[in-house]
Amino acid sequence: MYTLTSDYIELRELRGKIKGSMYPRLVDFAPQIPMAISSLSLKLNGKGDFNTKEIYRISALLNITEDEVTRYFFPNMFRGVTNSLDKIRREMVHDPKSNS
């Protein structure tokens, strides 16, 4: 679970896809999953995680591709890897011990 911040725009983008769908309001979209409106709202605000069935149904409703599933529902999976690689690169470049 993560908090919705400017660093995590994926949930905002997912909300935008919902607004552009056949069911633009959460009150109309949530029953299609099916899910309580309050649960959907909490999850779109980063206060909970979507389960597998919810991810599948939302993806079907919004025509989300397999590649996009990772982006919208598992953003930390690759962000952590990327951040770790960036940190290692910075340490290699700026490490005074590496100047020997």
C-alpha positions as CSV (number, residue, x, y, z in Angstrom):
1,M,0.0,0.0,0.0
2,Y,1.2,3.5,-0.7
3,T,0.1,7.0,-0.2
4,L,-1.1,9.0,-3.2
5,T,1.5,11.7,-3.7
6,S,3.0,13.5,-6.7
7,D,5.5,10.6,-6.8
8,Y,2.7,8.1,-7.4
9,I,0.6,9.4,-10.2
10,E,-0.6,6.0,-11.3
11,L,-3.7,6.0,-9.2
12,R,-4.7,9.5,-10.5
13,E,-4.2,8.2,-14.1
14,L,-6.4,5.2,-13.2
15,R,-9.0,7.5,-11.9
16,G,-8.8,9.5,-15.1
17,K,-9.3,6.3,-17.1
18,I,-12.5,5.6,-15.1
19,K,-13.7,9.2,-15.8
20,G,-13.2,8.5,-19.5
21,S,-15.1,5.2,-19.4
22,M,-18.7,4.2,-19.9
23,Y,-19.1,4.6,-16.1
24,P,-17.4,7.9,-15.4
25,R,-18.7,8.3,-11.8
26,L,-17.4,6.0,-9.0
27,V,-21.0,5.4,-8.0
28,D,-21.6,3.9,-11.4
29,F,-18.2,2.2,-11.9
30,A,-17.9,0.5,-8.5
31,P,-20.9,-1.9,-8.9
32,Q,-19.4,-3.1,-12.2
33,I,-16.4,-4.6,-10.4
34,P,-18.5,-5.3,-8.0
35,M,-17.2,-3.3,-5.1
36,A,-18.5,-0.8,-2.6
37,I,-18.0,2.8,-3.6
38,S,-16.2,3.6,-0.4
39,S,-13.8,0.7,-1.0
40,L,-13.0,1.8,-4.5
41,S,-12.5,5.4,-3.3
42,L,-10.1,4.3,-0.6
43,K,-8.1,2.1,-3.0
44,L,-7.9,4.9,-5.6
45,N,-6.6,7.1,-2.8
46,G,-3.8,4.7,-1.9
47,K,-5.5,3.5,1.3
48,G,-5.8,-0.1,0.3
49,D,-4.8,-2.7,-2.3
50,F,-6.8,-4.1,-5.2
51,N,-7.1,-7.9,-5.1
52,T,-6.6,-10.1,-8.2
53,K,-10.3,-10.3,-9.1
54,E,-10.7,-6.5,-8.8
55,I,-7.6,-5.9,-11.0
56,Y,-8.9,-8.3,-13.6
57,R,-12.4,-6.8,-13.7
58,I,-11.1,-3.2,-13.7
59,S,-8.7,-4.1,-16.5
60,A,-11.5,-5.6,-18.5
61,L,-13.8,-2.6,-18.0
62,L,-11.1,0.0,-18.9
63,N,-9.3,-2.0,-21.6
64,I,-6.1,-2.0,-19.6
65,T,-3.4,-4.1,-21.3
66,E,-1.2,-6.6,-19.4
67,D,1.7,-4.1,-19.5
68,E,-0.5,-1.4,-18.0
69,V,-1.6,-3.7,-15.2
70,T,1.9,-3.5,-13.7
71,R,1.9,0.3,-14.1
72,Y,-1.4,1.0,-12.4
73,F,-1.6,-1.8,-9.8
74,F,2.0,-2.6,-9.0
75,P,3.9,0.7,-9.5
76,N,6.4,0.0,-6.6
77,M,7.5,-3.3,-8.2
78,F,9.7,-1.7,-10.7
79,R,10.1,1.7,-9.1
80,G,12.1,0.1,-6.3
81,V,14.4,-1.7,-8.8
82,T,14.9,1.5,-10.8
83,N,15.6,3.5,-7.6
84,S,18.1,0.9,-6.4
85,L,20.0,0.9,-9.7
86,D,20.1,4.7,-9.8
87,K,21.5,4.7,-6.2
88,I,24.2,2.2,-7.1
89,R,25.1,4.3,-10.2
90,R,25.3,7.5,-8.1
91,E,27.5,5.8,-5.5
92,M,29.8,4.4,-8.1
93,V,30.3,7.9,-9.7
94,H,30.6,9.8,-6.4
95,D,32.4,7.3,-4.2
96,P,35.8,8.8,-3.2
97,K,37.2,5.3,-2.6
98,S,36.7,4.4,-6.3
99,N,39.4,7.0,-7.3
100,S,42.2,4.7,-6.3
